[in-house]
Amino acid sequence: MIVLREPQNGQYATQQIIYEGAIVPLAFLDIQVLVERLLA
């Protein structure tokens, strides 16, 4: 999964490639989403 953050001038300043584990949406810090579940 590719996570893009910090949009600036039509591009993203931060890009992460995540294969496993959990991601936390910045807007909902109390929620964790398992990457494996999204990619299954």
N, C-alpha and C positions, 0 to 999 in steps of 0.2 A: 504494500500500500504506500502510495506517495502522499505525504502530508505537506501542504503548502501553507505558509503563514507569512504575515507581515507584508500585505500588498502595498506596493509603492510604484507609482507611475506606470500602471498596467502590467507590472511584473511582481513576483514574490521574492522577498529578500531571504527567506528561509525555506529550504526544501529538505525533508527527511524521508528516507525509504525505510519502512518498518515491515519486518517479516513476521514478528511474533510479539506477544505481550499485550499491553493495553495502551490505549490513547485516551486522553482526557480533553474534551472540547473546552476551549477557553471560555466560552459563554456559560458552561455548566460544569464548574470545577468539581462538583460532588458526584459526577457520573463518569464511570469508566466503561469503555467499549473494547471488548477483546478483538484484536486484529484477526485471529484465527476464525472467529465466528463470522466476520465480514467477508473473509476470503473463501469460506467453505462453499 
